[in-house]
Amino acid sequence: MATTTLKISGMTCGHCVKSVTEALEDVDGVKRADVDLQQGRATVEYDESRTTPRSLAQAVTEEGYPAEEIQ
């Protein structure tokens, strides 16, 4: 398992957090996603043989919240 942190823009409420969490958890290989509204970040634990940070950020962006991996 690997862990990455994503910077996410546009989240303003609990519904946003729920949408982002569900988008991440729907990605094959994601074990856990913790989304922090105040910091605008998500910490994701995932199987690196099944997905990548880029794919995780893309899933969130497709949900309507621009996201990028924090190096």
Secondary structure as a PSIPRED ss2 file (coil, helix, strand):
# PSIPRED VFORMAT (PSIPRED V4.0)

   1 M C   1.000  0.000  0.000
   2 A E   0.000  0.000  1.000
   3 T E   0.000  0.000  1.000
   4 T E   0.000  0.000  1.000
   5 T E   0.000  0.000  1.000
   6 L E   0.000  0.000  1.000
   7 K E   0.000  0.000  1.000
   8 I E   0.000  0.000  1.000
   9 S C   1.000  0.000  0.000
  10 G C   1.000  0.000  0.000
  11 M C   1.000  0.000  0.000
  12 T C   1.000  0.000  0.000
  13 C C   1.000  0.000  0.000
  14 G H   0.000  1.000  0.000
  15 H H   0.000  1.000  0.000
  16 C H   0.000  1.000  0.000
  17 V H   0.000  1.000  0.000
  18 K H   0.000  1.000  0.000
  19 S H   0.000  1.000  0.000
  20 V H   0.000  1.000  0.000
  21 T H   0.000  1.000  0.000
  22 E H   0.000  1.000  0.000
  23 A H   0.000  1.000  0.000
  24 L H   0.000  1.000  0.000
  25 E H   0.000  1.000  0.000
  26 D C   1.000  0.000  0.000
  27 V C   1.000  0.000  0.000
  28 D C   1.000  0.000  0.000
  29 G C   1.000  0.000  0.000
  30 V E   0.000  0.000  1.000
  31 K E   0.000  0.000  1.000
  32 R E   0.000  0.000  1.000
  33 A E   0.000  0.000  1.000
  34 D E   0.000  0.000  1.000
  35 V E   0.000  0.000  1.000
  36 D E   0.000  0.000  1.000
  37 L C   1.000  0.000  0.000
  38 Q C   1.000  0.000  0.000
  39 Q C   1.000  0.000  0.000
  40 G C   1.000  0.000  0.000
  41 R E   0.000  0.000  1.000
  42 A E   0.000  0.000  1.000
  43 T E   0.000  0.000  1.000
  44 V E   0.000  0.000  1.000
  45 E E   0.000  0.000  1.000
  46 Y E   0.000  0.000  1.000
  47 D C   1.000  0.000  0.000
  48 E C   1.000  0.000  0.000
  49 S C   1.000  0.000  0.000
  50 R C   1.000  0.000  0.000
  51 T C   1.000  0.000  0.000
  52 T C   1.000  0.000  0.000
  53 P H   0.000  1.000  0.000
  54 R H   0.000  1.000  0.000
  55 S H   0.000  1.000  0.000
  56 L H   0.000  1.000  0.000
  57 A H   0.000  1.000  0.000
  58 Q H   0.000  1.000  0.000
  59 A H   0.000  1.000  0.000
  60 V H   0.000  1.000  0.000
  61 T H   0.000  1.000  0.000
  62 E H   0.000  1.000  0.000
  63 E C   1.000  0.000  0.000
  64 G C   1.000  0.000  0.000
  65 Y C   1.000  0.000  0.000
  66 P C   1.000  0.000  0.000
  67 A E   0.000  0.000  1.000
  68 E E   0.000  0.000  1.000
  69 E E   0.000  0.000  1.000
  70 I C   1.000  0.000  0.000
  71 Q C   1.000  0.000  0.000
